[in-house]
Amino acid sequence: MALRIVKNSQLTEDQRAHLMRRAYSQDEEAFGVVREILARVEKEGISAIIEYTEKFDKIRLSDVLVSSEEWDAADSVPADVREAFSLAHKNIETFHSLQLESLQNREANVGGTALSFRYRPLETAAMYVPGGKASYPSSVLMGLVPAVIAGVKNRIVVTPPDASGSVIPEILFCARLAGATQIIKAGGAQGVAAAAFGHRAPGLTTRPAQILVGPGNRYVTAAKALLAARGLLRTDMPAGPSEVLVIADQTARADFVAADLLSQAEHGSDSAAVLCCLSEEFAQAVDREIERGFVERPARREMKETSIRQHSVAVVFDKLEDAVDFSNEYAPEHLEICTENPGDIANRITSAGSVFLGHYAPVALGDYFSGTNHILPTGQAAQAFSGLGVDTFMKRITFQHPTKDSLRAALKPIQIMSKVEGLEFEHGHSVEIRFKD
């Protein structure tokens, strides 16, 4: 048996808590390494980035920015690949444009004072696109499109170079398609540092980013956290191993569900794939399909087996309602609702990164093509965070324009409140002085 099967009714509190607990604890080793990298890049700039890239990636760069000549490699992408990514780009653009409609400036008169809030885009945003074992051109689209729609002026892609010291043509194509203004070809903490420090560090010519989005390895995650703690960089959300939770009833197909669990396991050996179903027989049928998948599609088998055997589980519930409660507590990055009436269950979902409804909604649809974003919260972060969107790249500024009469009406409450807080000598006085004729 590849997939561990447990009954919800037999889970102890400790066992249930263990299933929920998959976020990594603070990685002190990574933080120690990254502190040194950040300090050197801040002080030495481009020379430190080149040195670290050679040390970690075994590549000697002459420059960390993609040159105009290197951009031309995007033209070598086959026509069918260009078409597929272009169609996905259109869908992502269409869907994210809808989000802009909810981010409109508003104004109201409150107590005689004209109050308003206005949205403004960040000036410079960076998108980290993982490389190494796998490269994700689709993540370029997911990071850039919302930033473009938000109105971000400078849009930087940060990605590790390949073995030749270049950026793969597919990433270049998607970066050009979606509107990148620069590409930093350095990964890990040194790439994040390059984006954060920009031209404040010697030899760098990019503008310092106010935000960096996108998942990366433990060193990328540590770099984002340390820079955010210094107030130098806003980040999107904590990033951990990718995950899926599938809620399935008697109408679900075991082969469909198994395929979706395996597609999650394909992300990495630490990925989690969770099945919440209503019978042990169905869980066993899914397990058999998973075993068949290992044999019929052996690519990355060791990775997939580790994910399924060590980090995944099938939980059998007596009632669908209990499965929904479990899912909301788990707060999965991806949630599939493979039931007869998925819309009814969707109304009860309170915590999830992205939700896939029905028997023909695999996670791969949202990962690549539907138009929603695949940069999503993991490790229960969906209880507090949303996935990447247009609002990620905007800030809200409030304004107030009082009249003399509206300020006069506020005078006494301000005098009382400032006195309670011990600030009446200047706070209170700043209002009082305006009425001492």
N, C-alpha and C positions, 0 to 999 in steps of 0.2 A: 504494500500500500504506500503510495507516494504522499497522499494528502491526509493529514491527521483529521479525524472526525470526532467531534465531541458533542454531547447533548447540553444545551443551554441549562436545562433543569438540574443538571448534575455539576455545573460549574460552581466552585467556591468563590467567595469574594476575591480572594487572592489570585485565583486562576483567571477570573474575568479581568482583574486589574492588569495582570501580566499580558493578556491579549491586547489590551488597550495601549499599553506602554511600549511604544516602538521608537519614540524620538530619542536620539542620541544625547547622552550627557555631555557636558562641556569637555571639549577635547584639549586638554592642557598642553599635550605635546605639540599639536598643530598651532596653538596660540603662541607658544614659545618660538617656534620656527618663523611664524608669520610676523611677529613683532620685529624681529631682526630684518626681515625682507622689507617691511614698510619703512623702517628707519633708514635703511640704505637707499631705497628708491627716492624717498623724500629728499635726502641729502645729495645723492650722486646722480639721480635721474636716469637717463638713457643707458649709461654705462653699466649701472647695476642691473637693469632689466636684461640687457644683452648677456651679462655674466650669469644671471640666474637661469635664463633660458638655455644657455649652453650647459649649465650644471644639471638641470632637471630634465631637459628634453633632448640633450645631446645635439643641439643645433646652434650654429654660430650665425647670428643675424648681423647684417650690415646696418639695418634700420628697423625700428619696431612698427613703423607705419607702412601700410600697403601703398605702393607707389602707383602713379597713373598707368604705368606700363603693366603692373601686376593686375590692376583692375580689368584689363583687356582679356584676361584668361576666362572671364565670365562668358565670353563669346564661344568658348569651346564646349559649353554644355549642350548635350544633344537636344534636338527640337522637342521630343516627347517629354523630356524632363522639364524643359522650360515651360511647356504648356501646362503640365500638371501643377507646378508651383505657381504659375500665373493664375490658374483657376482658383487655387486655394487662397492666393493673395486677394483676389476679388471678393471671395466669401468672407474672409477675415475683415477686410475693409468695410464691407456692407454691414456686417453685424456690429462692429465696434463703432461705426458712425451713429448707430442708434443710441449708444451710451452718451454721446455728446449732447443729445436732446435733453437729458436729465440733469445736465450740468450748466444750466442757464443762470445768468445773473438775476437777482431778485432785489426788490426794494419795498420797504413798508414804513409807515409813520407810526412810531411807538412813543406815546407820551409826548407828542409834539416834536420829536426828533426824527429826522429822516435817516433811517438805518438801511444798509444794503450789504450784500456780499457779492463779490465778483471773483470769478475764476481766472487764474492766469497760468499759462504753461510754464514749466521749468525751462530754463535756457539751454541746459546741456544734460543729456541723459546717455547712459552707457548700458549696453546689453551684453551680458556674458553668454557666449555660446560654447558649450563644452566641445572638447576634441579628445584626442587620445585614442581609446579603444573604439569609440564611435563618434561620429560627427553629425550634427543636427541642423541642417539648413532650415528646416521648418521652424526652429526656434528663432531664427533671424526674423522671420515674418511675424511671429507672435510678439516679439519684443519691439520691433520697429513700427509696425502699423498703428498700434494705439498711440505711440509717441508722436507720429506724424499727425494723426487726427487731433491730438491734444494741442498741437502747434509748437512742439519743441523745436528749437532752431538748430541745435547741434546734436547729432545723433551718431553715437560711436558704437561700433561693434568691437567687442573684445573676445578674441578666440585664439587658441594655441595654433602655431604653424604645424604643417605636416612635416614628414621626414626630409623634404627638400627645402624647408624653410619658407614655404609659401602657404597661402590659404587656398583650400580646395575650391575649384571653379564653382561648385554648386552653392557654396556659402557666398562667394563673390556675386554670383548671379542674383541670389535672394537679397543680398545687401543692396545691390544696385536697384533691383525691382522695388524694394520697399522704402528706399530713400535714406540709406546710411550716408553720412557725410564724411566719415573716416573709419578706418579699421585698424585696430591695434592688434598685431599678430604676436601676442604674448599671452600665455595662459597662467593659471594658478594665481598665487598672491601677487606676483610681480605684474601680471596683467591688470589685476584689480587696482593695484597701486598706481600704475600708469594712468588709468582713467581718473582716479581720485585726485592725483596731484597735478596732472596736466602740465601746463607751461610754468607752474610754480617750481617744478623740479628741473634741474639742468638738462638741457638738450631736448626736452619734450615740447611739442608744438600743438598738442591738443588742449582745448579748454578744459579746466577741471570739471568733472561731472558732479552734479548735485544729487544724482541718484544712479544706482547700478542695480539692474534687475537680472533675473535668470539664475538657474541653479548651477552649481559646480561641485568640485570635490571638497574634502574637509578643509583644505587650505584656503580655497575660495570663500567658503562659508566663514572661516575664522577671520579672514581679511575684511569681509563685509561687516562683521560684528565689531571688530576693533575700530574700523574707520567710522562706523555709525556712533560708537561710544564717544568718539572725539568730536562728533558733530560735523565731520567733514563729508559725510556721505549718507544719504538716505537710502535705505534698502527696501526691497519689496516684502519679503516674508522669510521665515526660517525655511531652509531647504534640507530635506532628508531623503531617504530612499523612496522611490516611487511606489504607489500602492493602489489597489482596487478592492472594492467590496461589492459583491453581487448579491442582491436579494432575489430569490427565485421561488416561484410557487409551482404548482402541479402542471402548469402550462409551459414551463421552460424546457428547453432541450439541453440534455447533458452535453452533447458535442459542442453546441454553441458556447455554453458556459465554460467548459474546459478550455476551449480555444481562447476565450477572453482572459482566463486566469493565466494561461501560458504566455499570452502576449504581454502581460504585466511582468511575469518572471523573466522575460527576455531582456528587460531593462537592466537587471543586475542581480547578482546573487543575494543581495540583501533586500530585494523588493518583496513586498507582502501582497498576497492574493487571498482574500477572505470570501468564503461562500456562506451565506445565511439562507438556509432552505428549510423545508417543512417535513422532510423524511430522510431517514438514514439510507434508504434504498437509492434515493436520488443522489445523495452525496457519494455513495459507492459507485454509481454509474458515472458520475463526473470523474471520480478517481481513475476508473478504468480508461476513460477517454484521455486523461492526462498521461497515463502510462503509454497508451498507444501513440500519443503525440511525441513523447520522448524518442520512440523508435522510428516513427515515420518522418519526423523532422528533427534530425539529430544535431543541427547547427546550434551551437551554444548550449549543448545538452547539460554539461556540468554546471553551468551558471543557472539554468532553469531548474535543474534538480535541487540544487542548494536552496534556491528561493522557495520552491514548493515544500520541500521536506523540512526545512529549518524555520521558515518565516511565515508559512501559510497554514490555513486551517479551514475546515468546514464546520459550522456550528448549526446544529439541528434544533429548530424551535417548534413548540406546539402551536403557536399562533403567529400570523404574519405581523400583527401589531408589535409583538415582542422583538421580532427581527428589526423592525423600523426603529424601535427604541435603542437597540444595540447599535445600529448604524449611526444614529444621531450622536451617541456617546463616542463611538469610534471616530467620527468626523473624517471620513476617507477623502483622499485626494480625488479619486474617481469613484463614482457610485453608479452601478448599473441596476436598474429595476426591471427585472425580467419576469413580469407577472401579467395576469389577465387584464388588470385595470391599473396600469402604471401611473396614470394621472391622479388617481385617488391617493396613492401612496406619496406621490410627489408633493401633494399639499401638506404632508406631515413632516417633510424633510426640513430640518432646521440647521444642519451642519454638514456641508459637503463642498468640495472644490468645484466639481462639475458633475452634473447628473445626466445619465443616459437612459432614456425611457423606451421600453418595449424590447421585443426579441430581435429587432434589426438595428440596434444602436450599440455597436461595439465601441470601446474606448478609442480605437484607432481612428474612428470617424472624427472625433474631436481633436485627437492628436495632430491630424493632418489637414482636414478638409472642410469640416462643417462651417467653420467661421468663429466658433468660440475659441477661447485661449487655452493653451495647454501648459502655461506656466501657472502652477496651482499650489496651494498650501498642502503640506504633508505632515505626518506625525501628530495628528490632532490639532494642528494649527488652524484647520478650517472652522474650529469652534470660535475663532476670533478674527481670522483673516479671510479676505476674498481673493480670488484669482486676479491675475494681471488684467488691467483694463485702462481705459482712457483716463479715468480719475487718478490712476497711479502717477501720472505725469503732470498733474495739475496741483496747484495750491489755491486755497480759498482765502481771500482777504476781506476783512469786514471794514465798513466805512460808517461814520456817523456825522451828520450835519445838523446840530441843534440850532434852535433860535434862542434869543435872549430870554423869552418867556418860558421855553421848555427847560432851560438850564435853571431859571429861577424856581421852577416847580420841583427840581431835583435837589435844590440847595439843602433843605432841612434833612431829608433822608441821608444825603452824603455826609452832612455834619455829624449825624448820629452814628452812622456806620464807620466812618473814619475814626471817630473817638473810641468806639469799641475796639478797634484794631490798633489804637495808639498812633495813628497817623494824621490826627486832625490838625497838627501844626502846619503842615505844608499841603497835604491833600485837601483837607477842608479849606484851608486858606486860599488855595488856587481857585476855588469856586467863589468863596466869599468876596474876594477882592474885585470881582467883576460887578458887584452890586454896591460898592461903597462910593456913592456919588458925592 
